[in-house]
Amino acid sequence: MGGHAAGDVASQMAIKMVEETWNSVTETFGKEEAAVDWMNTLVPMINKHLFDYSESHEECKGMGTTIAAALCQKSFVVVSYIGDSRVYLWQKDESFRQVTEDHTLVNELVKSGQLTKEAAEYHPKKHILLRALGTEPTIEVDTKTLEWTEGAQILICSDGLTNKISDNEIGRILASERSLEEKAEQMIQKANDAGGEDNISI
């Protein structure tokens, strides 16, 4: 979380824990339920580790991070997320769509009808999170399962990208014939050209 104590430490610790936990996996995830259970165990475990670390390290007090993770299998994807990092799904001949929901104050105002989606894009409190990884001892995780087909693309990104590029623009780039690396570079370049004040992760 940019602007918070040791946000960079929290994000790096979360990534390291995902890698270590994934590398110790021996079972296969042939069934969606097994993949969902794994993700629903992983994210709270990381949350507890980050919270305990921040409680015992004064310089990290209050640290937190967002998380968006996708466990991809041949016919399905399980997505877990906390915060305002997003996951998008692009499939040929289907509409490009955001599959996560921002855990932000502004998004809650949109859902309750107090704010339009258009007004939300430029709201001064757009960055305020209602849920983050590591800030509380327990956390509610949102997990969903998606079906995908051959040639589909999953985009996982931080708000450094989505605050600067519209969903329509992201969809157009993903639909292009460029390589995945070129698409990522183009999105980062466009976000930087639009100001690029925040870290951009794709």
Backbone torsions as a table, in degrees:
resi	resn	phi	psi	omega
1	MET	NA	112.7	-179.6
2	GLY	-60.8	137.3	178.8
3	GLY	86.4	-3.2	178.1
4	HIS	-108.0	153.2	-179.2
5	ALA	-56.0	125.2	171.3
6	ALA	57.5	31.7	176.3
7	GLY	-59.4	-35.7	178.9
8	ASP	-67.8	-35.4	177.5
9	VAL	-65.3	-44.8	-179.2
10	ALA	-60.5	-44.9	-177.7
11	SER	-67.0	-40.6	179.2
12	GLN	-67.0	-38.0	177.6
13	MET	-65.4	-40.1	179.3
14	ALA	-63.5	-45.7	179.2
15	ILE	-60.5	-44.1	-179.0
16	LYS	-61.9	-41.6	-179.9
17	MET	-66.8	-38.8	177.0
18	VAL	-61.3	-47.7	-179.2
19	GLU	-60.2	-48.0	-177.8
20	GLU	-64.1	-41.7	-179.5
21	THR	-67.6	-42.0	179.6
22	TRP	-64.1	-40.8	-178.5
23	ASN	-67.1	-18.3	179.8
24	SER	-93.6	-0.6	-178.8
25	VAL	-68.9	131.4	177.3
26	THR	-115.9	-25.8	-178.4
27	GLU	-81.6	166.6	174.3
28	THR	-102.5	160.9	-178.9
29	PHE	-112.5	60.0	-178.9
30	GLY	-67.3	-29.2	-178.9
31	LYS	-108.3	142.8	-178.8
32	GLU	-58.8	-37.9	-176.4
33	GLU	-60.0	-39.2	-179.2
34	ALA	-65.7	-40.2	179.6
35	ALA	-68.1	-41.1	178.1
36	VAL	-62.9	-45.4	179.7
37	ASP	-60.9	-40.7	-179.1
38	TRP	-63.1	-45.8	-180.0
39	MET	-66.8	-38.5	-179.3
40	ASN	-72.3	-14.7	172.9
41	THR	-90.7	-40.5	-176.6
42	LEU	-60.4	-52.9	-171.3
43	VAL	-65.4	-46.2	175.7
44	PRO	-62.1	-32.9	178.1
45	MET	-63.8	-44.2	177.0
46	ILE	-63.5	-43.4	-179.8
47	ASN	-56.6	-47.2	-178.9
48	LYS	-63.2	-41.3	180.0
49	HIS	-62.5	-45.5	-179.7
50	LEU	-64.8	-43.4	-178.9
51	PHE	-63.6	-46.2	179.9
52	ASP	-61.4	-39.4	179.6
53	TYR	-64.5	-44.0	-178.7
54	SER	-66.2	-32.3	179.2
55	GLU	-69.9	-29.0	-176.7
56	SER	-100.7	-0.9	178.5
57	HIS	-128.7	104.1	-173.7
58	GLU	-54.3	-39.1	-177.3
59	GLU	-68.9	-12.7	-179.3
60	CYS	-109.8	9.3	-178.0
61	LYS	-56.3	127.7	177.6
62	GLY	82.4	6.0	-178.1
63	MET	-69.0	151.9	178.0
64	GLY	-162.7	169.0	178.5
65	THR	-149.9	159.9	169.3
66	THR	-87.8	163.3	173.2
67	ILE	-145.1	139.5	171.5
68	ALA	-140.2	117.2	-175.0
69	ALA	-131.1	143.4	179.3
70	ALA	-129.3	124.7	174.4
71	LEU	-100.3	108.0	-170.7
72	CYS	-99.0	124.3	173.1
73	GLN	-117.4	175.9	-172.2
74	LYS	-60.0	-42.9	-174.7
75	SER	-110.3	-7.5	-178.9
76	PHE	-148.5	162.4	176.9
77	VAL	-131.7	133.4	173.7
78	VAL	-106.0	125.5	-176.5
79	VAL	-115.8	130.5	173.3
80	SER	-123.9	142.5	-175.7
81	TYR	-156.0	151.9	174.6
82	ILE	-145.7	130.6	178.2
83	GLY	102.5	-146.5	-176.6
84	ASP	-122.3	14.5	166.4
85	SER	-75.0	147.1	-168.8
86	ARG	-121.5	157.7	170.1
87	VAL	-123.0	132.1	177.1
88	TYR	-118.9	152.6	175.2
89	LEU	-122.7	127.4	174.5
90	TRP	-118.7	127.1	174.9
91	GLN	-134.0	141.8	-178.9
92	LYS	-59.3	138.9	178.1
93	ASP	66.1	12.9	173.8
94	GLU	-127.0	161.1	179.9
95	SER	-73.1	138.8	174.7
96	PHE	-69.8	134.2	-174.9
97	ARG	-145.9	149.3	172.3
98	GLN	-81.0	128.2	-177.1
99	VAL	-103.6	-9.1	175.9
100	THR	-101.8	169.3	178.7
101	GLU	-127.4	127.1	-177.5
102	ASP	-64.0	130.8	175.5
103	HIS	-91.8	69.5	-176.6
104	THR	-126.8	159.3	176.4
105	LEU	-60.3	-44.4	-177.1
106	VAL	-63.9	-40.2	179.1
107	ASN	-65.2	-35.8	175.9
108	GLU	-64.5	-37.5	177.9
109	LEU	-65.7	-36.3	177.0
110	VAL	-66.3	-46.6	-177.9
111	LYS	-62.9	-33.1	-179.0
112	SER	-86.4	-2.1	177.3
113	GLY	84.6	7.9	-179.1
114	GLN	-84.0	-11.1	-176.0
115	LEU	-147.8	140.2	176.3
116	THR	-82.4	159.0	177.9
117	LYS	-60.2	-37.5	-179.6
118	GLU	-64.6	-44.0	179.3
119	ALA	-67.8	-32.3	-178.8
120	ALA	-63.0	-32.3	-177.7
121	GLU	-58.6	-30.1	-174.4
122	TYR	-118.8	15.1	-177.0
123	HIS	-69.2	136.2	-177.4
124	PRO	-65.3	-19.8	-179.9
125	LYS	-104.8	24.0	-177.7
126	LYS	-59.7	-28.1	-174.6
127	HIS	-83.4	-6.9	-175.1
128	ILE	-76.3	117.9	-179.3
129	LEU	-89.2	142.7	173.5
130	LEU	-97.2	-16.8	-180.0
131	ARG	-144.8	134.3	177.0
132	ALA	-147.4	159.6	-178.1
133	LEU	-84.0	124.8	174.3
134	GLY	98.1	-4.2	-176.1
135	THR	-91.7	-16.9	178.8
136	GLU	-132.9	156.3	-178.3
137	PRO	-66.1	-29.3	175.8
138	THR	-127.4	156.4	-176.1
139	ILE	-143.4	144.7	173.2
140	GLU	-89.8	124.4	-177.9
141	VAL	-102.9	135.8	171.5
142	ASP	-95.9	124.3	-179.4
143	THR	-131.5	135.6	175.7
144	LYS	-142.2	156.1	179.9
145	THR	-108.9	133.6	179.0
146	LEU	-118.9	144.5	169.7
147	GLU	-93.5	142.1	175.5
148	TRP	-139.8	158.6	-175.0
149	THR	-117.5	169.9	-179.9
150	GLU	-56.3	134.1	-179.9
151	GLY	89.2	-5.3	178.9
152	ALA	-70.7	158.1	179.8
153	GLN	-131.0	138.3	173.6
154	ILE	-108.1	130.3	174.3
155	LEU	-113.9	123.9	173.9
156	ILE	-113.0	127.0	-175.0
157	CYS	-151.5	158.8	175.8
158	SER	-88.3	168.6	-178.7
159	ASP	-70.9	-10.0	173.1
160	GLY	-60.6	-27.0	176.2
161	LEU	-85.8	-51.9	-170.7
162	THR	-73.3	-17.4	174.4
163	ASN	-76.7	-12.9	-174.9
164	LYS	-116.4	-21.8	-178.8
165	ILE	-125.0	136.1	-179.4
166	SER	-73.3	158.7	176.7
167	ASP	-59.6	-37.1	179.1
168	ASN	-61.3	-41.8	-180.0
169	GLU	-67.0	-42.5	177.9
170	ILE	-60.6	-44.7	179.2
171	GLY	-60.8	-40.1	179.1
172	ARG	-64.3	-40.4	-179.6
173	ILE	-67.3	-43.0	179.5
174	LEU	-65.3	-29.7	-179.0
175	ALA	-79.0	-10.1	-177.6
176	SER	-72.8	170.1	-177.0
177	GLU	-88.8	5.8	-178.3
178	ARG	-69.8	166.0	175.3
179	SER	-72.0	163.8	178.7
180	LEU	-59.0	-40.7	179.6
181	GLU	-62.2	-42.5	179.9
182	GLU	-66.4	-37.8	178.8
183	LYS	-64.3	-44.1	179.4
184	ALA	-62.0	-45.2	179.7
185	GLU	-61.9	-39.7	-179.9
186	GLN	-65.7	-41.5	179.2
187	MET	-64.6	-43.7	179.0
188	ILE	-62.6	-42.4	179.7
189	GLN	-61.9	-44.0	-179.5
190	LYS	-65.0	-39.4	178.3
191	ALA	-65.6	-41.0	177.7
192	ASN	-66.7	-39.8	178.1
193	ASP	-63.2	-28.1	-179.3
194	ALA	-86.7	4.1	177.8
195	GLY	135.2	-46.5	174.2
196	GLY	49.8	42.4	-177.0
197	GLU	-72.5	-23.9	-173.8
198	ASP	-107.5	160.7	174.3
199	ASN	-62.6	141.8	-178.8
200	ILE	-118.9	113.6	177.3
201	SER	-115.3	132.6	179.0
202	ILE	-133.9	NA	NA
